[in-house]
Amino acid sequence: MDKKDIERLFLSVARDPALDTDANRKIFSFLVQSTLGYRDKMLTSKGIVVTVEDVRTALRWLVPVLATGNVPKTDNKISLGLLDLWIEKLQKTETKNNLPKA
């Protein structure tokens, strides 16, 4: 999975023109960069290839987890690891920017 695959995946989620805002572009950029870092780390440190499906799964979980705080019970360690990374970084960003928590 390369950077273009990841970008296409995130862009497909944001097809609604109402979602095309500066704030959303920053969040999507952050998610893309975090995903690329996670992909590279998993490959170099563990030899694990992160697939588009792994990212889709984590993306499908993201909003419900932010809304409820309930993390899915799953054996999918790759998607769960990515989800945990996103949540951790989003929470740090919220705190740093004094943004309300989701």
N, C-alpha and C positions, 0 to 999 in steps of 0.2 A: 504494500500500500504506500503510495507516494503522496507528496504534499497536495497535488492536484486532486487526487481521490478524496482526501480529507476535506479540502475546500469545497468540492462539489457536493459532498454529503451535507456539510453545514449550510451551504447555500440552498440546497433543496428543501431544507427545513424552513428557511426564511423567504419563501417565494411570495408571501403576502406583502404587497407594497406598503401596507400599514406598519410592517415590522422593519422597514428600511429606514431606521433612524440612526443617528450618530452613536447613541448609547448602545444600541443593539449591534452595530458594526464593531464597536470596541469589544463587546462581550464575545461575539463570534470570533474575532481575531484572537482574543485571549484563549478561547477554547481550541482553536486550530493550533496555536503555538504550544499549548499545554499537551495536546494530543501528539504532536510531532515529537516533543521531548520524551513523552511516555513511550511512544513507539520505539524511538532510538535507544532509550534506556533498557527496555525489555529485550531488544534484539542483542545489544552489546553485553549486557550483564547476565542474561539468562538464555539467550539464543531463541527466544520466543518471538514469533511473528504476530503482530497485532493486525487483525483483519478489519476490513470495512464493516463486517457484521459485528465484530466486537465493539466498534465505535458506535454503530447504530443502536446496539443494545444499551450501552451506557447513556446514549443521548435520549433514548426512550424513557429511561429511568430518571433522568436529571430533574425535570420539572416536578414530578410527583414527590421525589425525595426532598426537594427544596420546600415544597408546600407542606408536607406532612412530617418530615424528619424520619420517616420510616424507610430504612434501607432494605432492598429486596433480600430475601433469604435465597441464596443461590450458590452453586458450586462454580459458577463462571468467574474465576479469579481475575481474569484479564479485564473483563468489562467492569467488574466491581472495583478493581484497582484504579482504573481510569476514572470512574465515578467518584471514588474517594479523593483522588487528586483534584478533580474539578471543584468539588465541594470545599475542600480545604483551602484552595486558592481563592475561590469566590468569597469565602468567609473572611479571609485575610484582607481581601480587597474592600469588602463592605466595612470592615472595622477601620481600615486605613482612610477610607473616603467618607466615613460616617454615614454610610448608606443604610437604610432600613433593611433588616434581614427579610428574606423572602418568606 
